[in-house]
Amino acid sequence: MALMITDECINCDVCEPECPNGAISPGDEIYVIEPSLCTECVGHYDTPQCVEVCPVDCIPKDPKHAENHDELMAKYQRLNAAD
């Protein structure tokens, strides 16, 4: 399942540089996560790094983009195939 940033986001800028896939970017009002790039850090880290650094706990799983660990690993592999 990809992650999402809720409207509790305070635009503190700490999550964006932590994302190894470049899935986080500034949105119109709050930061946003591109689901096609989010692997919940599977393949990179044991836990989602954006969740680890978020001071307001506003990054839950996105129910609109349900993926299991195997699907997240496959996405990671696709995203990193050119490396």
Stockholm file with secondary structure:
# STOCKHOLM 1.0

chainA/1-83         MALMITDECINCDVCEPECPNGAISPGDEIYVIEPSLCTECVGHYDTPQCVEVCPVDCIPKDPKHAENHDELMAKYQRLNAAD
#=GR chainA/1-83 SS CCBCCCTTCCCCSCSGGGCTTCCEEECSSSEEECTTTCCTTTTTCSSCHHHHHCSSCCCCBCTTSCCCHHHHHHHHHHHTTTC
#=GC SS_cons        CCBCCCTTCCCCSCSGGGCTTCCEEECSSSEEECTTTCCTTTTTCSSCHHHHHCSSCCCCBCTTSCCCHHHHHHHHHHHTTTC
//
